[in-house]
Each structure stands twice: as C-alpha cells, then as structure tokens.
Amino acid sequence: MATNVGRSMLPTSAMRSLAPVPSTERALAVLPFRYQGPPDQSYLGDALSDELIDVLSRTRGLRVLGSGATAQYRDNRDPRAIGTNLGVDAVVDATVQCSPSQIRVLARLVEVATGTQLWSDRFESRIEDVFEMQDRMSKRIAEALRVELNTVAARGDAPAEAVALYLRARRKITSLHILGEDGAIELLDACMQLAPEFRPALASYAIACMRAWFLPAFSEAPADRDWAAEARRALARALADASDLAETHLAKAMLAVQTGEWRDAVQALVKALEIAPTYAHAHQYLAQLQVEAGNTREGVSRARLAVDLEPRLFVGLFDVARVHALRGELVEYEEILRRIEADARYRNPTTQIRLRVAGWYGDLDRVRDVLDSVRDEVMVGFAKFSVGYARGLLGELDKSELDAYVLSIVADGVSPRLYTLICQLAVEIYCARGFYDDALVYFQKAADSVLIDVEWVDRCPSLKPMANLPGFGEARRKVKARVQSMWSV
C-alpha cells in the first residue's frame, strides 16, 4: 500500500520583499500554464492551472482570480501589466513538461510591482491516474505557495538572514530535528533575536516547543529549559500575534494533545485546516489521532495526503506502517519502513517502531539485530531508551532490573501524552516477558491518564494474553468512552 509521491526541490531563488498588505486582501492571479510535451496530453496545462486555482481559492486570506480573468495572458505574461490590469499583488507562472509516464511542473511566484521573482520550485509526479495526479500536484503547489506567501506578507522589516533561519527551521521540524545544534529551536531562537515580530517564526516556535516538551525522555534537552512552560508561553504569544496562521492552531492542537484535551485538539486541527486546507503538518497530526482512535481508514488516507503534500514529511508514513503492523500486514509494513529508512534523519523513530513490532510478534532475532545496531552508541537519549527496551524484551534484565528500568522511564514531569506512551511501552515489555499482572497495572495507568489508542488496545498481539484479566475490560471501556467523546465537535 505504499504511495508514490514526487520529489520536491527546495526554493531555487532568494526571497525578496513583497509590498506588505493585510492578509485578507492578498490577491493572486494564476496564469495559464505553458505546456511542453506530447500533443495528446496538452490539456494537462489548463487542467492543472484550473485545479490550482480551485485549491488556492479555499485558502483563507487569498483572493484568487478565476481562469477567465487570466486567459488573455496566455502569451503576454508581463507581470507588471497583469498587476495593473487585474489589481493583483503577485502572479503564479508555471511550465508543464510531460512525457508519457512523468510530469514536471516548474512554478514561480512573481511580484507584479517590480517583476521580481520571489520564489520558484519544481514538482514531479508519475502519470498513473490523471485525475488523481492533477489533484495531488495542485495541492502540493498550493501548499508551497501558501507557505511562501505567508512568509513574504509577514516579513515586514525582518532581515533576509532571519527569513532564511526560519525556512531552515521549518525543514528541521519536518525531519524532527528539534533540539541540539542546528535544530529547529536553535534556529528559531536566532531568527527571533533578529526579527522578534516575525509572525511565521512565532507560530513555528510554538510548534517546535511542543515537540521539545514531548521529546525529553528520548533526547538531550538542555537542563535549563522548562519545555512545558516554554511551550505554553510560545503558544500564548502565537495566539496573540499570529492567530490567522494555520501553524498557530496546529500548535494549539499539540498542546491539547499533550494534556489529553482531545476535543480541543480536534477543534484546533479543524480550524487549522479551515485556514489552510493544504497544510500537510495539520493533516499528518490529525491522521495520527484518527489511526489511534478508531477512524483508521480515514486516518490512513489523510496520512498519505500529508506525504503527498509534503514528500519530506515521512513521519506521516509511520502512522500507515503502524496500522499495517497492528493488522499483521508485515510485508506492507516492511515496504514502508524501508522507504523511510532511506532518509537517515528518521533513524531513531524507525528503530523504535522496529523494536516494538518485533516485540509484538515475538521476533527476538529481529530485536537482537536492532539492539546490536545501537549498542555501541553513546548511552544517552534515545539510544539509551532503545537498549533498555530491547534488553527487557530479550530477557537480559531479571525481574527486579526490569522493574527498575520501567520505573526509570515512567518519569515525573513529562506531559500526560508522553506518560501514557511510556506506560504502553511498559505494558509491551511486561507482556513479552509473561508478567501479565504487571502489564495490567501499567495498562490501567494509561487508561486512567489520556490513552485513546484503541487500535493498539484491540489489535496489538502482545496484549492478547492480558485481555482476560479482571480489570482489563473496565480499562478498555474508559479508553473507548474517551474516544467517543473526542470526535463530538
């Protein structure tokens, strides 16, 4: 069930200033796409430009002219003349290059006041189902344009260095490089020192702080940062100064998830997608909740959409891989994991899911292989956690050592969401070792906290022997009731 998505290149030109206008008044014209390729596919140029107009018109804060208004500029593409005649701030000019099996779109955003190219990007896709390709490609272009237009419109007096730091930080968030040298937090700190009022950075900083709050058990967070407090402060600032950005509402949803306010999380994600229907990170985050909380079919579809919109957002594929693994579809699961492993930045979360799935199915040889791959690493952060988890599965820890390890990872001061995940991991280790009464204790702790992962509760092979113990059914009912209430928005 792996999804083929095209390769997206980074912007190829430096971004320059666009005359700032209120976000509700930004006007954009999409010129008819120029076509290069076989004559029998020439309709793809107009089809893609029409799809792009439709998608962009649903993005809050943009006024997008219809194709009828721009048809006269198929040959005369002078942006300054178009801006004068149509009253727009910028135009999208693109070329479609086609072969029988492949399509490439070269798109650029041009400021009409000066004729300056603000941004360009290249998008590629296979031509399999033409209608599916048009939908996927138009959404990807629209999302790239949304980010660029928000960045340019909010830039104000921000120096070019600050904008560059912000764009690098966005990419770091996508690859889950949040903490440490050259991580998203470090880059955004530097950006906001140069441009304290740069609103896209404020929203992204709130997201990065939410990630940092969740990560301390698996990372080397600086001891002098209280990430729970920092995340709340960052969100309050973003809500005050950047509430029109979809990224701010994703950060709000992330806070609600950390604290188990599930209905608030869903409402915030709905708001983010109302503002920006093509916002890949919001789709991925909602997909993660859906595949945990019983709406698996839509969650998998949404996770695939997130990766279509942002091909570097491999974290969305973990949601799909996990569904396959829980359902015993291990060939499909392996296909997706191999695809993710091609990007070294995702090594740590890939190690975690490989260990967990191997434990679920009692594949101790695979557990040993994964353990051997991390044994020689410096025993801090995620590597230390992985080694302890694997040694617990393999029986290298006796019962007292296992109890001590579990107590060490069920740390105080973490978010309720992370506490619940750690309880799930404890359940898996105890079940793998046959200590089902101990497993039930931590399952009940998770159910009493903020657990919504009914897919794991009902399908994880490790939990099957525990299901008949007194107390399991009541804990499961608590989880089901929580899930039913979270979708009542």
C-alpha positions as a printed NumPy array, in Angstrom:
array([[  0.   ,   0.   ,   0.   ],
       [  2.964,   2.343,  -0.302],
       [  2.174,   5.605,  -2.023],
       [  4.247,   7.039,  -4.858],
       [  4.88 ,  10.718,  -4.391],
       [  7.017,  13.052,  -6.406],
       [ 10.251,  14.734,  -5.348],
       [ 10.015,  18.344,  -4.246],
       [ 13.028,  20.603,  -4.575],
       [ 13.856,  23.455,  -2.202],
       [ 13.25 ,  27.003,  -3.403],
       [ 15.794,  27.897,  -6.074],
       [ 15.818,  31.65 ,  -5.693],
       [ 16.242,  34.011,  -2.779],
       [ 13.041,  35.541,  -1.468],
       [ 12.73 ,  39.29 ,  -1.706],
       [ 10.314,  41.79 ,  -0.252],
       [  6.721,  41.907,  -1.339],
       [  4.827,  45.097,  -0.556],
       [  3.007,  44.164,   2.669],
       [ -0.775,  44.154,   2.502],
       [ -3.371,  42.914,   5.003],
       [ -3.652,  39.127,   4.782],
       [ -7.344,  39.363,   3.927],
       [ -6.537,  41.497,   0.865],
       [ -3.82 ,  39.472,  -0.842],
       [ -4.772,  38.975,  -4.474],
       [ -3.202,  36.383,  -6.754],
       [ -3.511,  35.524, -10.42 ],
       [ -2.601,  32.086, -11.78 ],
       [ -1.595,  32.397, -15.422],
       [ -2.489,  29.633, -17.878],
       [  0.251,  27.028, -17.554],
       [  2.589,  26.74 , -20.523],
       [  2.729,  23.21 , -21.886],
       [  5.659,  21.254, -23.343],
       [  5.098,  17.654, -24.32 ],
       [  3.06 ,  15.238, -26.456],
       [  0.106,  16.958, -28.177],
       [ -2.384,  14.398, -26.882],
       [ -1.653,  15.499, -23.302],
       [ -1.764,  19.244, -23.927],
       [ -4.946,  19.566, -21.88 ],
       [ -2.892,  18.948, -18.714],
       [ -1.601,  22.526, -18.669],
       [ -5.061,  24.073, -18.419],
       [ -6.332,  21.276, -16.173],
       [ -3.552,  21.828, -13.643],
       [ -3.917,  25.606, -13.614],
       [ -7.677,  25.255, -13.046],
       [ -7.108,  22.746, -10.222],
       [ -4.571,  25.062,  -8.617],
       [ -6.993,  27.997,  -8.758],
       [ -9.687,  25.874,  -7.103],
       [ -7.37 ,  24.77 ,  -4.279],
       [ -5.885,  28.219,  -3.668],
       [ -9.328,  29.814,  -3.568],
       [-10.114,  27.708,  -0.48 ],
       [ -7.097,  29.116,   1.383],
       [ -8.152,  31.797,   3.84 ],
       [ -6.601,  35.212,   3.219],
       [ -6.2  ,  34.813,  -0.551],
       [ -8.312,  36.31 ,  -3.32 ],
       [ -7.593,  34.222,  -6.41 ],
       [ -8.774,  35.295,  -9.849],
       [-10.542,  32.716, -11.979],
       [ -9.117,  31.352, -15.208],
       [-11.463,  33.509, -17.264],
       [ -9.734,  36.649, -16.   ],
       [ -6.256,  35.372, -16.889],
       [ -6.979,  33.596, -20.198],
       [ -5.998,  36.678, -22.188],
       [ -2.461,  36.475, -20.75 ],
       [ -1.588,  33.083, -22.228],
       [  1.048,  34.733, -24.454],
       [  1.541,  38.224, -22.985],
       [  2.855,  37.357, -19.497],
       [  4.287,  40.69 , -18.346],
       [  3.586,  40.589, -14.587],
       [  3.566,  44.357, -14.169],
       [  0.962,  44.813, -16.868],
       [ -1.1  ,  41.97 , -15.389],
       [ -0.879,  43.512, -11.934],
       [ -2.048,  46.88 , -13.231],
       [ -4.909,  45.438, -15.258],
       [ -6.158,  42.848, -12.741],
       [ -5.287,  44.524,  -9.449],
       [ -3.285,  41.613,  -8.039],
       [ -0.185,  41.586,  -5.849],
       [  1.539,  38.584,  -7.442],
       [  1.175,  36.094, -10.251],
       [  1.924,  32.39 , -10.496],
       [  3.64 ,  31.483, -13.751],
       [  4.319,  27.825, -14.485],
       [  5.503,  25.456, -17.192],
       [  4.265,  21.878, -17.511],
       [  6.684,  19.352, -19.038],
       [  5.215,  15.956, -19.91 ],
       [  6.422,  12.565, -21.049],
       [  4.148,   9.531, -21.475],
       [  4.73 ,   8.492, -17.826],
       [  6.065,  11.556, -15.995],
       [  5.004,  15.13 , -15.409],
       [  7.108,  18.011, -14.124],
       [  5.843,  21.453, -13.165],
       [  8.232,  24.386, -12.87 ],
       [  6.388,  27.075, -10.905],
       [  7.402,  30.561,  -9.872],
       [  5.859,  33.41 ,  -7.917],
       [  6.433,  36.889,  -9.319],
       [  5.815,  40.235,  -7.618],
       [  3.847,  42.425, -10.012],
       [  5.095,  45.773,  -8.663],
       [  8.698,  45.092,  -9.715],
       [  8.574,  41.959, -11.852],
       [ 10.881,  40.299,  -9.313],
       [ 10.795,  36.52 ,  -8.987],
       [ 10.165,  35.816,  -5.297],
       [ 10.196,  32.036,  -5.349],
       [ 10.462,  29.041,  -7.628],
       [ 10.115,  25.303,  -7.16 ],
       [  9.969,  22.096,  -9.159],
       [  7.322,  19.404,  -8.692],
       [  7.388,  15.941, -10.237],
       [  4.941,  13.065, -10.323],
       [  4.187,   9.905, -12.229],
       [  1.185,   9.961, -14.516],
       [ -0.882,   6.975, -13.436],
       [ -4.405,   8.132, -12.775],
       [ -4.59 ,  11.55 , -14.456],
       [ -7.299,  12.931, -12.181],
       [ -5.503,  11.753,  -9.045],
       [ -2.264,  13.254, -10.363],
       [ -3.938,  16.626, -11.026],
       [ -5.404,  16.713,  -7.54 ],
       [ -2.123,  15.724,  -5.858],
       [  0.05 ,  18.073,  -7.884],
       [ -2.232,  21.098,  -7.49 ],
       [ -2.375,  20.628,  -3.714],
       [  1.401,  20.356,  -3.447],
       [  1.927,  23.535,  -5.436],
       [ -0.781,  25.32 ,  -3.457],
       [  0.823,  24.377,  -0.125],
       [  4.263,  25.566,  -1.246],
       [  2.722,  28.839,  -2.403],
       [  0.788,  29.24 ,   0.858],
       [  3.964,  28.98 ,   2.926],
       [  5.811,  31.37 ,   0.647],
       [  3.028,  33.958,   0.527],
       [  2.617,  33.907,   4.312],
       [  6.361,  34.323,   4.737],
       [  6.608,  37.191,   2.292],
       [  3.5  ,  39.011,   3.531],
       [  4.61 ,  38.824,   7.184],
       [  8.219,  39.717,   6.552],
       [  7.981,  43.453,   7.212],
       [ 11.369,  44.652,   8.406],
       [ 12.767,  41.165,   9.039],
       [ 16.26 ,  40.869,   7.559],
       [ 16.973,  38.217,   4.943],
       [ 19.072,  36.272,   7.458],
       [ 16.084,  35.916,   9.804],
       [ 13.849,  34.664,   6.99 ],
       [ 16.495,  32.133,   5.938],
       [ 16.78 ,  30.877,   9.526],
       [ 13.002,  30.49 ,   9.718],
       [ 12.813,  28.491,   6.477],
       [ 15.63 ,  26.203,   7.65 ],
       [ 13.836,  25.708,  10.956],
       [ 10.634,  24.651,   9.155],
       [ 12.604,  21.923,   7.397],
       [ 14.131,  20.838,  10.706],
       [ 10.653,  20.49 ,  12.223],
       [  9.622,  18.318,   9.285],
       [ 12.585,  15.983,   9.894],
       [ 12.031,  16.003,  13.713],
       [ 15.402,  17.673,  14.371],
       [ 14.095,  19.884,  17.158],
       [ 16.793,  20.087,  19.835],
       [ 20.557,  20.34 ,  19.747],
       [ 22.966,  22.06 ,  17.417],
       [ 21.355,  23.449,  14.263],
       [ 17.975,  22.156,  15.429],
       [ 14.683,  23.968,  14.966],
       [ 14.752,  25.56 ,  18.429],
       [ 18.266,  26.949,  17.974],
       [ 17.44 ,  28.315,  14.518],
       [ 14.174,  29.901,  15.624],
       [ 15.816,  31.447,  18.683],
       [ 18.347,  33.079,  16.359],
       [ 15.598,  34.141,  13.931],
       [ 13.534,  35.837,  16.622],
       [ 16.546,  37.655,  18.035],
       [ 16.892,  39.28 ,  14.616],
       [ 13.14 ,  39.702,  13.988],
       [ 11.089,  39.472,  17.219],
       [  7.817,  40.317,  15.447],
       [  8.155,  37.874,  12.529],
       [  4.829,  36.089,  12.88 ],
       [  5.532,  32.844,  10.95 ],
       [  8.529,  32.277,  13.234],
       [  6.36 ,  32.807,  16.322],
       [  3.931,  30.121,  15.156],
       [  6.688,  27.682,  14.205],
       [  8.45 ,  28.281,  17.513],
       [  5.275,  27.242,  19.342],
       [  5.207,  24.008,  17.318],
       [  8.893,  23.344,  17.98 ],
       [  8.424,  23.882,  21.726],
       [  5.531,  21.418,  21.765],
       [  7.806,  18.854,  20.116],
       [ 10.584,  19.624,  22.596],
       [  8.189,  19.087,  25.506],
       [  7.343,  15.617,  24.199],
       [ 10.927,  14.6  ,  23.451],
       [ 12.955,  14.889,  26.685],
       [ 12.75 ,  11.195,  27.512],
       [ 14.344,  10.414,  24.147],
       [ 16.662,  13.413,  23.727],
       [ 19.211,  15.617,  25.407],
       [ 17.07 ,  18.634,  26.208],
       [ 19.009,  21.474,  27.877],
       [ 18.52 ,  21.205,  31.638],
       [ 17.784,  24.918,  31.985],
       [ 14.658,  24.904,  29.781],
       [ 11.245,  24.062,  31.188],
       [  9.669,  22.949,  27.932],
       [  6.148,  22.671,  29.329],
       [  6.224,  26.303,  30.444],
       [  8.094,  27.398,  27.309],
       [  5.514,  25.694,  25.081],
       [  2.633,  27.412,  26.831],
       [  4.314,  30.824,  26.62 ],
       [  5.112,  30.338,  22.949],
       [  1.536,  29.342,  22.142],
       [  0.113,  32.326,  24.039],
       [  2.352,  34.649,  22.02 ],
       [  1.398,  32.991,  18.728],
       [ -2.325,  33.175,  19.539],
       [ -1.946,  36.853,  20.386],
       [  0.137,  37.875,  17.367],
       [ -0.329,  35.181,  14.681],
       [ -3.809,  33.737,  15.166],
       [ -4.533,  33.928,  11.438],
       [ -1.831,  31.341,  10.671],
       [ -2.698,  27.653,  10.439],
       [  0.577,  26.829,  12.182],
       [ -0.62 ,  28.567,  15.348],
       [ -3.692,  26.36 ,  15.509],
       [ -1.603,  23.242,  14.964],
       [  0.467,  24.301,  17.983],
       [ -2.775,  24.768,  19.941],
       [ -3.851,  21.245,  18.96 ],
       [ -0.473,  19.865,  20.008],
       [ -0.82 ,  21.402,  23.471],
       [ -4.29 ,  19.92 ,  23.804],
       [ -2.941,  16.503,  22.803],
       [ -0.115,  16.702,  25.345],
       [ -2.623,  17.343,  28.111],
       [ -5.325,  14.96 ,  26.863],
       [ -7.878,  17.608,  25.905],
       [ -8.897,  15.604,  22.881],
       [-11.959,  17.533,  21.743],
       [ -9.995,  20.781,  21.925],
       [ -7.256,  19.158,  19.847],
       [ -9.668,  18.081,  17.131],
       [-11.314,  21.511,  17.055],
       [ -7.945,  23.24 ,  16.711],
       [ -6.946,  20.94 ,  13.854],
       [-10.24 ,  21.595,  12.093],
       [ -9.538,  25.323,  12.467],
       [ -6.016,  24.918,  11.048],
       [ -7.382,  23.094,   8.004],
       [-10.14 ,  25.66 ,   7.52 ],
       [ -7.429,  28.314,   7.264],
       [ -5.136,  26.201,   5.085],
       [ -6.756,  23.099,   3.54 ],
       [ -3.384,  22.014,   2.133],
       [ -1.387,  22.289,   5.382],
       [  0.465,  18.961,   5.408],
       [  1.539,  19.006,   9.068],
       [ -2.036,  19.533,  10.285],
       [ -3.247,  16.649,   8.103],
       [ -0.489,  14.401,   9.493],
       [ -1.262,  15.28 ,  13.095],
       [ -4.986,  14.683,  12.637],
       [ -4.2  ,  11.423,  10.824],
       [ -2.178,  10.246,  13.806],
       [ -5.138,  10.807,  16.104],
       [ -7.5  ,   9.099,  13.684],
       [ -5.417,   5.936,  13.278],
       [ -5.122,   5.641,  17.055],
       [ -8.714,   6.479,  17.887],
       [-10.574,   4.086,  15.632],
       [-11.059,   6.157,  12.468],
       [ -8.36 ,   4.112,  10.773],
       [ -9.462,   4.183,   7.143],
       [ -9.735,   7.975,   7.004],
       [ -6.569,   8.337,   9.068],
       [ -4.5  ,   6.28 ,   6.636],
       [ -5.916,   8.23 ,   3.699],
       [ -5.133,  11.522,   5.44 ],
       [ -1.595,  10.387,   6.313],
       [ -0.962,   9.589,   2.656],
       [ -2.329,  13.   ,   1.696],
       [  0.084,  14.648,   4.143],
       [  3.043,  12.956,   2.458],
       [  1.676,  13.85 ,  -0.976],
       [  1.562,  17.494,   0.112],
       [  4.999,  17.394,   1.743],
       [  7.096,  14.453,   0.495],
       [  9.717,  15.04 ,   3.208],
       [  7.103,  14.555,   5.934],
       [  7.965,  10.902,   6.428],
       [  6.544,  10.945,   9.942],
       [  3.168,  10.534,   8.24 ],
       [  4.292,   7.182,   6.869],
       [  4.901,   5.878,  10.388],
       [  1.165,   6.141,  11.006],
       [  0.489,   3.987,   7.943],
       [  3.253,   1.495,   8.803],
       [  1.909,   1.068,  12.324],
       [ -1.593,   0.271,  11.046],
       [ -0.172,  -2.44 ,   8.789],
       [  1.892,  -3.885,  11.635],
       [ -1.017,  -3.992,  14.073],
       [ -3.127,  -5.764,  11.46 ],
       [ -0.45 ,  -8.358,  10.722],
       [  0.278,  -6.981,   7.241],
       [  4.009,  -7.256,   7.747],
       [  5.051,  -7.221,   4.08 ],
       [  3.385,  -3.839,   3.577],
       [  4.798,  -2.639,   6.889],
       [  8.341,  -3.57 ,   5.802],
       [  7.939,  -1.833,   2.454],
       [  7.065,   1.435,   4.155],
       [  9.845,   1.124,   6.762],
       [ 12.445,   0.563,   4.04 ],
       [ 11.236,   3.673,   2.287],
       [ 11.554,   5.731,   5.47 ],
       [ 14.988,   4.297,   6.257],
       [ 16.326,   5.789,   3.035],
       [ 16.389,   9.081,   4.968],
       [ 18.92 ,   8.861,   7.819],
       [ 17.161,  11.647,   9.726],
       [ 14.411,   9.209,  10.718],
       [ 16.696,   6.539,  12.127],
       [ 15.633,   6.943,  15.753],
       [ 11.844,   6.678,  15.295],
       [ 12.395,   3.847,  12.805],
       [ 14.448,   1.995,  15.424],
       [ 11.648,   2.438,  17.935],
       [  8.909,   1.079,  15.697],
       [ 11.093,  -1.845,  14.584],
       [ 11.743,  -2.803,  18.211],
       [  8.083,  -2.527,  19.139],
       [  6.758,  -4.508,  16.204],
       [  9.386,  -7.228,  16.657],
       [  8.325,  -7.458,  20.3  ],
       [  4.638,  -7.638,  19.393],
       [  5.259, -10.717,  17.265],
       [  7.954, -12.328,  19.423],
       [ 10.628, -11.92 ,  16.748],
       [ 13.581, -11.916,  19.131],
       [ 16.131, -12.333,  16.337],
       [ 14.99 ,  -9.013,  14.902],
       [ 15.117,  -7.443,  18.362],
       [ 18.759,  -8.627,  18.694],
       [ 19.612,  -7.202,  15.274],
       [ 18.192,  -3.803,  16.199],
       [ 19.879,  -3.891,  19.598],
       [ 23.239,  -4.725,  18.018],
       [ 22.845,  -1.725,  15.711],
       [ 22.671,   0.71 ,  18.651],
       [ 24.71 ,  -0.993,  21.409],
       [ 27.92 ,   0.869,  20.599],
       [ 26.311,   4.301,  20.607],
       [ 26.839,   6.703,  23.491],
       [ 24.22 ,   5.695,  26.029],
       [ 22.155,   8.868,  26.188],
       [ 18.751,   9.951,  24.966],
       [ 17.043,   7.668,  22.505],
       [ 19.848,   5.109,  22.229],
       [ 19.753,   4.534,  25.995],
       [ 15.99 ,   4.057,  25.876],
       [ 16.193,   1.655,  22.919],
       [ 18.833,  -0.515,  24.573],
       [ 16.81 ,  -0.813,  27.787],
       [ 13.612,  -1.648,  25.893],
       [ 15.364,  -4.299,  23.777],
       [ 17.164,  -5.851,  26.747],
       [ 13.85 ,  -6.055,  28.54 ],
       [ 12.251,  -7.887,  25.611],
       [ 15.2  , -10.296,  25.319],
       [ 15.237, -11.216,  28.99 ],
       [ 18.66 ,  -9.698,  29.612],
       [ 17.128,  -7.938,  32.625],
       [ 15.873, -10.01 ,  35.537],
       [ 12.551,  -9.104,  37.138],
       [ 13.997,  -6.626,  39.627],
       [ 16.14 ,  -4.999,  36.936],
       [ 13.128,  -4.829,  34.622],
       [ 11.024,  -3.183,  37.324],
       [ 13.795,  -0.653,  37.93 ],
       [ 14.074,   0.098,  34.209],
       [ 10.327,   0.642,  33.842],
       [ 10.276,   2.951,  36.86 ],
       [ 13.162,   4.913,  35.343],
       [ 11.333,   5.59 ,  32.081],
       [  7.967,   6.366,  33.693],
       [  9.414,   9.718,  34.697],
       [  7.783,  12.545,  36.597],
       [  7.255,  15.891,  34.929],
       [  6.524,  14.64 ,  31.417],
       [  3.311,  15.505,  29.615],
       [  0.281,  13.234,  30.146],
       [  0.56 ,  12.194,  26.493],
       [  4.168,  11.067,  26.899],
       [  3.412,   9.435,  30.249],
       [  0.683,   7.4  ,  28.551],
       [  3.002,   6.314,  25.731],
       [  5.641,   5.209,  28.245],
       [  3.001,   3.189,  30.092],
       [  2.155,   1.499,  26.782],
       [  5.808,   0.595,  26.3  ],
       [  5.924,  -0.847,  29.825],
       [  2.845,  -2.948,  29.024],
       [  4.564,  -4.339,  25.935],
       [  7.753,  -5.305,  27.778],
       [  5.924,  -6.98 ,  30.668],
       [  3.628,  -8.865,  28.269],
       [  6.597, -10.049,  26.226],
       [  8.137, -11.45 ,  29.405],
       [  4.895, -13.055,  30.595],
       [  4.394, -10.713,  33.581],
       [  0.768, -10.009,  32.761],
       [ -0.308,  -8.702,  36.174],
       [  2.447,  -6.059,  35.995],
       [  1.406,  -5.258,  32.43 ],
       [ -2.198,  -4.759,  33.569],
       [ -1.087,  -2.24 ,  36.2  ],
       [  0.5  ,  -0.022,  33.55 ],
       [ -2.373,  -0.57 ,  31.138],
       [ -4.744,   0.729,  33.808],
       [ -2.438,   3.684,  34.469],
       [ -2.551,   4.572,  30.761],
       [ -6.345,   4.192,  30.661],
       [ -6.685,   6.422,  33.721],
       [ -4.462,   9.032,  32.044],
       [ -5.191,  10.09 ,  28.447],
       [ -4.968,   6.873,  26.369],
       [ -7.019,   6.915,  23.137],
       [ -5.114,   4.234,  21.221],
       [ -7.96 ,   1.753,  20.708],
       [ -6.243,   0.377,  17.606],
       [ -3.349,  -0.733,  19.829],
       [ -5.675,  -1.943,  22.599],
       [ -7.724,  -4.122,  20.269],
       [ -5.08 ,  -5.334,  17.823],
       [ -1.652,  -5.455,  19.468],
       [ -0.663,  -9.161,  19.665],
       [  1.289,  -8.602,  22.888],
       [ -1.878,  -7.659,  24.77 ],
       [ -3.945, -10.737,  23.898],
       [ -2.974, -12.833,  26.972],
       [ -3.774,  -9.891,  29.258],
       [ -7.271,  -9.33 ,  27.861],
       [ -8.956, -11.88 ,  30.149],
       [ -7.551, -10.464,  33.383],
       [-10.013,  -8.76 ,  35.756],
       [ -9.802,  -5.031,  35.237],
       [ -8.799,  -5.104,  31.57 ],
       [-12.355,  -4.713,  30.295],
       [-13.1  ,  -1.751,  32.527],
       [ -9.876,  -0.002,  31.474],
       [-10.724,  -0.628,  27.822],
       [-14.192,   0.891,  28.329],
       [-12.576,   4.051,  29.698],
       [-10.492,   4.341,  26.543],
       [-13.492,   3.752,  24.273],
       [-15.57 ,   6.372,  26.099],
       [-12.745,   8.911,  25.771],
       [-12.507,   8.221,  22.04 ],
       [-16.246,   8.577,  21.507],
       [-16.288,  11.961,  23.202],
       [-13.257,  13.367,  21.359],
       [-14.99 ,  13.401,  17.968],
       [-18.044,  15.273,  19.29 ],
       [-17.001,  18.654,  17.934]])
